[in-house]
Amino acid sequence: MQFVKAYVKSMRLYYAFITGIAGWLGVSFYEFITKTLFYDVQIVPPTEKKVMILVFLFLGWGINQIFNDFLGLKEDRINAPHRPMVTGELNAKAAMWVSFGLLCIVGAVTWFYLEPIALIPMLLGIVLNIVYEYAKGYGIWGNIVFGLMISTCSAYGFLAAGPAAHPILTPDRVAVICMVWLMNALMTYYTYFKDYQGDKAAGKKTMVVKYGLNRSKWIGIVSAFLPAIVFAIIYACGIIPVRLSPTFWILATLTVFLEIWTGYLYFKNPVGERTYYSLVTNFRACACGQAAFIAIYDDQLALILFLVTYIFVGFLFDLHPNKEA
């Protein structure tokens, strides 16, 4: 029980909504095209299949987080000395084997019960998670890799839901995945503020380490407007062919507020205790932004997921009050 408790704690499940909602965006898009475009080879995925995909997506972050913690032990000894793997509460080798076993189970279910093609984004996401631990030491490359890693969740959700539509890559699908990539690249940028001292001591040249706290906080507040600007360009170019509903615009407006508020919080408190607790706003801005995009395909579901995400990201984050863990 001690091992299970330490393992679950290390999963840091307040992050789970990042991968979960990103993947659910893919599932929602699949359902949308099955109901509106009537591809002969496609069927609306049954509830049990959607639940299975959702469980995999939400737990996917935590399972991969064990690998991330193992690879990042050096800086975690400074940034988060109370984490179970750092303190020895969680046996590193045993945790790695458990995560490997769980990934094998997910892979097997994906192959035999869902759709084998979904293994491609799944395996790519695992590889990118490992690459990220090294890429974040090279400035913006860390943000690029992290954004790509989370966008594979959207691809997994779409491909696992049923037989793939052809062509798989269309302009509107690529545009939405690019927005997922951008929001997550920005989200992880803000997380670097709390890890500044440890990353610097470990030689990890994240963007915050590379440019220093003063310049980085200005980059952060300016970058907070990027998702809104990029989406405005995509929408103006007519890449997303559907008419956007009032629900989408309401949720999108709330998301923009959360993103700008995140930028302001890190501008005001780039170091200190508030830097850690600002993470909850950062995670909400990213996950709720992804939920807002679901309104392109399903208004009611998007509204429910937006509210559930906002509430439970805060609830799960409050279960981890120790910023050093």
ABEGO torsion letter per residue (X at the ends): XAAAAAAAAAAGAAAAAAAAAAAAAAAAAAAAAAAAAGBAABBBBBAAAAAAAAAAAAAAAAAAAAAAAAAAAAAAAAABAABAAAAGABBAAAAAAAAAAAAAAAAAAAAAABBAAAAAAAAAAAAAAAAAAAAAABEAAAAAAAAAAAAAAAAAAAAAAEBBBOBABBAAAAAAAAAAAAAAAAAAAAAAAAAAAAAAAAGBBBAAAAAEAAAAAAAAAAAAAAAAAAAAAAAAAGABABBBBAAAAAAAAAAAAAAAAAAAAAAABABEAAAAAAAAAAAAAAAAAAAAAAAAABAAAAAAAAAAAAAAAAAAAAABABAAX
